[in-house]
Amino acid sequence: MKFYISFGQAHAHRVNGETLDCDCLAEIEVEDYQAARKQANELFDDKWSALYEESAFNLSFFPRGIIPIN
């Protein structure tokens, strides 16, 4: 399943040469919600905001769009 991670105003990260911040969503593909939370914590510690399932967000709030990271 695909999951999407959002970031707060003070949460900026570099992963695979991409900058992830409050203007985009990071896309990860894992088996379930708990695996998604685990990967988000491994990648970003506690510096992320929310975890969404597919189509459970309004993309207009993220002008840089979706950035796949795995």
NORNORVEN-V304421 format. One record per pair of residues at least 12 apart in sequence whose C-alpha atoms are under 6 Angstrom apart, sorted by the first residue. I is the first residue (numbers start at 1). J is the second residue. Records with the same first field share a line. If there is no record, write none. Layout:
I->J ; J
//
This chain:
1->29 ; 30 ; 31
2->28 ; 29
3->27 ; 28 ; 52 ; 53
4->25 ; 26 ; 27 ; 51 ; 52
5->25 ; 26 ; 50 ; 51
6->25 ; 49 ; 50
7->21 ; 22 ; 48 ; 49
8->22 ; 49
9->22
11->47
23->62 ; 63 ; 64
24->62 ; 64 ; 65 ; 66
25->66
26->66 ; 67 ; 68
27->67 ; 68 ; 69
28->69 ; 70
//
